[in-house]
Amino acid sequence: MIDDMELPRPSGRGAVLAELAREDLDLYSVEELRERISGLEAEIDRTRSKLDGKQARMSAADALFSIKGA
């Protein structure tokens, strides 16, 4: 497996997403488009999971500090 640190990364947050949005989808076959959708859905799930975790930590921190301040 290739480690993420070995791959060159586009500069700036969201650069990869912007690059994906510009890609010409006419070049893909039906099966390739299905695979692409599957991969994007997996990335959406990963992103939602990260978001849920961050929101839970924020809520816990807010609760902790609101109790201390009371």
N, C-alpha and C positions, 0 to 999 in steps of 0.2 A: 504494500500500500504506500502511496506517495504521501509524505507528510506535507501539510499545508504550508509549512515554512519554506519548502523548496520551490514552491510555485511563485512566479512573479505576480504581484497583485496590482491591479489598476489603482491609481491614486484617487483618494477621496472616498468617503462613504457613499454607498449607493452606486458606485461606478459600474459594478458588475451588472446590477439590475438595469441600469441605463443601457449598457451594452447589449443585454438580452433583448430589450425592447426594440432595438434598432435592427436586430438580425432579420434577414430575409427568410420568412417562413415558407415561401414558395419553393424553396430548394429541398424541403423535407418531404419524405414519403408519408403516407397515412400512418404506418407503423412508427416511424420516427416521431411524428407529431404526438402520437399516443404516449410514447416513451418520454417525450419532453414534458407532457402534461403530468405524467406520473412523477417525474423528478421535481417539477415545480410544486406539486401538491405535497410531496415529502418535505420540501423546503418551507412551505407554508406551515406545515405541522411543527417543524423544528422551531420556526420563528414564533409561532403561537405559544409553544411550550416555554421558550425563553421569556416571552412577555408575561405569561402567567406567573412564572417564578419571580420575576422582578416586581410585579404588582403585589404578590404575596409578601415579599420582603418589605416593600414600601408600607403596606398596610400594617405589618407587624411593628415596624419602626414607628409609624404614626401612633399606633396604640400604646406602645411603650412610652413615648415621649408625652402623650396626652395624659397618661396616668401620673407620670412624674410631675408634670406641671400643675396638676389639680390640687 
